[in-house]
Amino acid sequence: MICRRYMTRVNKNGFTLAELIIVLGVITIMWVAASLSADGLRRHTLNNASLALQADIRYAQQMAVMEGRVWRVDFDSVSNSYTIRRMPNNILDTADYYREVILPRGVTIDFNGTRGLFLHYTPKGTVHNAGTISLRSGSLLQRSTVVPSAGRVRVLEIISHSGGDF
């Protein structure tokens, strides 16, 4: 025997208001979680690219001192890459290509130097073209400065910015 008190009427016309609110709440939670993980991934990618760039610049400086030759880091904002080269000692030599680094997808590079789009390390380890290197990924920006006298690289914190230019 079925007790009628516990039987409920089924609404065949659509969803109830409570069901819609629950579904919208679940969708909102999933959207927030996805956007936070995407921002975290961008931040991680940007930080790793910045650390690799910093290490490569320091490598060029150390090699210039060890070999007593000029080393150079060229920045290409069109292809989002940079190249490390050992420059020739005389006119007859050609520049030795060390390596080219293409930044991860979504990361762009910009260099504002005093004399062009390159860092030029002398055999004493000083840099002739200091400036600011900017790496961007979405709304995140990380700047690194190269100190003119010592040629040291100083990485600044990641800045989050929504809309417009930095």
C-alpha positions as CSV (number, residue, x, y, z in Angstrom):
1,M,0.0,0.0,0.0
2,I,1.4,3.4,-1.0
3,C,0.9,6.3,1.3
4,R,-0.2,9.4,-0.6
5,R,1.4,11.8,1.9
6,Y,4.9,11.1,0.6
7,M,4.2,11.2,-3.1
8,T,5.1,14.4,-4.8
9,R,3.8,15.9,-8.0
10,V,6.2,16.0,-10.9
11,N,6.5,19.4,-12.6
12,K,6.5,18.6,-16.3
13,N,6.6,22.2,-17.5
14,G,10.3,22.9,-16.8
15,F,12.7,23.5,-14.0
16,T,11.9,25.0,-10.6
17,L,13.5,28.2,-9.4
18,A,15.6,26.2,-6.8
19,E,17.0,23.9,-9.5
20,L,18.0,26.9,-11.7
21,I,19.7,28.6,-8.8
22,I,21.7,25.5,-7.9
23,V,22.8,24.9,-11.5
24,L,23.9,28.6,-11.8
25,G,25.8,28.4,-8.5
26,V,27.7,25.3,-9.7
27,I,28.5,26.8,-13.0
28,T,29.8,30.0,-11.3
29,I,32.0,28.0,-8.9
30,M,33.5,26.0,-11.9
31,W,34.1,29.3,-13.9
32,V,35.9,30.9,-10.9
33,A,38.0,27.8,-10.3
34,A,39.0,27.7,-14.0
35,S,39.9,31.4,-14.2
36,L,42.0,31.2,-11.1
37,S,43.9,28.2,-12.4
38,A,44.5,29.9,-15.8
39,D,45.9,33.0,-14.0
40,G,48.1,30.8,-11.8
41,L,49.4,29.0,-14.9
42,R,50.1,32.3,-16.7
43,R,51.9,33.5,-13.6
44,H,54.0,30.3,-13.4
45,T,54.9,30.5,-17.1
46,L,55.9,34.1,-16.9
47,N,58.0,33.5,-13.8
48,N,59.8,30.6,-15.4
49,A,60.5,32.6,-18.6
50,S,61.8,35.5,-16.5
51,L,64.1,33.2,-14.5
52,A,65.5,31.6,-17.7
53,L,66.1,35.0,-19.3
54,Q,67.9,36.2,-16.1
55,A,70.1,33.1,-16.1
56,D,70.9,33.5,-19.8
57,I,71.9,37.2,-19.3
58,R,74.1,36.3,-16.4
59,Y,75.7,33.5,-18.5
60,A,76.5,36.0,-21.3
61,Q,78.1,38.3,-18.7
62,Q,80.2,35.5,-17.2
63,M,81.3,34.2,-20.5
64,A,82.4,37.7,-21.6
65,V,84.6,38.0,-18.5
66,M,86.0,34.4,-18.7
67,E,86.8,34.5,-22.4
68,G,87.8,38.2,-22.6
69,R,85.4,38.7,-25.5
70,V,82.3,40.7,-26.1
71,W,79.0,38.7,-25.7
72,R,75.7,40.0,-26.8
73,V,72.0,39.3,-26.1
74,D,69.7,40.4,-28.9
75,F,65.9,40.8,-28.3
76,D,63.3,40.2,-31.0
77,S,59.8,41.4,-30.0
78,V,58.3,40.3,-33.3
79,S,59.2,36.6,-32.8
80,N,59.1,36.8,-29.0
81,S,62.7,35.5,-28.7
82,Y,66.2,36.4,-27.7
83,T,69.5,35.3,-29.1
84,I,72.9,34.9,-27.2
85,R,76.0,35.4,-29.3
86,R,79.8,35.7,-28.9
87,M,81.0,38.6,-30.9
88,P,84.1,38.4,-33.1
89,N,87.5,39.7,-31.9
90,N,88.4,41.2,-35.2
91,I,86.8,42.2,-38.5
92,L,87.6,38.9,-40.2
93,D,85.8,36.8,-37.6
94,T,82.0,36.2,-37.6
95,A,79.8,36.2,-34.6
96,D,79.4,32.8,-32.9
97,Y,75.8,31.9,-32.4
98,Y,75.3,30.4,-28.9
99,R,71.6,29.8,-28.8
100,E,68.2,31.3,-29.6
101,V,65.4,31.1,-27.0
102,I,61.8,31.3,-28.1
103,L,59.5,32.3,-25.3
104,P,56.6,30.1,-24.3
105,R,53.3,30.6,-26.1
106,G,51.4,33.6,-24.7
107,V,54.5,35.4,-23.4
108,T,55.8,38.5,-25.2
109,I,59.1,40.3,-24.7
110,D,60.0,44.0,-25.0
111,F,63.3,45.7,-24.4
112,N,63.8,49.4,-23.8
113,G,67.5,49.9,-24.1
114,T,69.6,53.0,-24.2
115,R,71.2,52.1,-27.6
116,G,69.1,49.5,-29.3
117,L,67.4,46.1,-28.8
118,F,70.4,44.3,-27.4
119,L,72.6,43.9,-24.3
120,H,76.4,44.2,-25.0
121,Y,78.7,42.8,-22.4
122,T,82.4,43.8,-22.5
123,P,85.3,41.6,-21.4
124,K,85.2,43.4,-18.1
125,G,81.6,42.3,-17.5
126,T,80.1,45.8,-17.9
127,V,77.1,46.4,-20.1
128,H,77.1,49.2,-22.8
129,N,73.4,49.1,-23.4
130,A,71.4,48.9,-20.2
131,G,67.6,49.0,-20.0
132,T,64.4,47.4,-19.0
133,I,63.1,44.0,-20.2
134,S,59.4,43.5,-20.0
135,L,57.8,40.1,-20.2
136,R,54.0,39.9,-20.6
137,S,51.4,37.2,-20.4
138,G,47.8,38.2,-20.6
139,S,47.2,40.8,-17.8
140,L,50.5,40.0,-16.1
141,L,53.7,42.0,-16.5
142,Q,57.2,41.2,-15.1
143,R,60.0,43.8,-15.6
144,S,63.7,43.2,-15.2
145,T,66.2,46.0,-15.2
146,V,69.9,45.7,-16.3
147,V,72.1,48.0,-14.3
148,P,74.4,50.0,-16.5
149,S,77.7,50.0,-14.6
150,A,77.7,46.4,-13.3
151,G,75.5,44.8,-15.9
152,R,73.5,43.0,-13.2
153,V,70.0,41.9,-13.7
154,R,67.3,42.9,-11.2
155,V,64.0,41.1,-11.6
156,L,61.0,43.0,-10.2
157,E,57.8,41.5,-9.0
158,I,54.9,40.4,-11.3
159,I,52.3,43.1,-11.7
160,S,48.7,42.2,-12.5
161,H,46.9,44.8,-14.6
162,S,43.4,44.7,-16.1
163,G,42.9,46.6,-19.3
164,G,44.9,49.3,-21.0
165,D,48.7,49.6,-21.3
166,F,51.1,49.2,-18.5
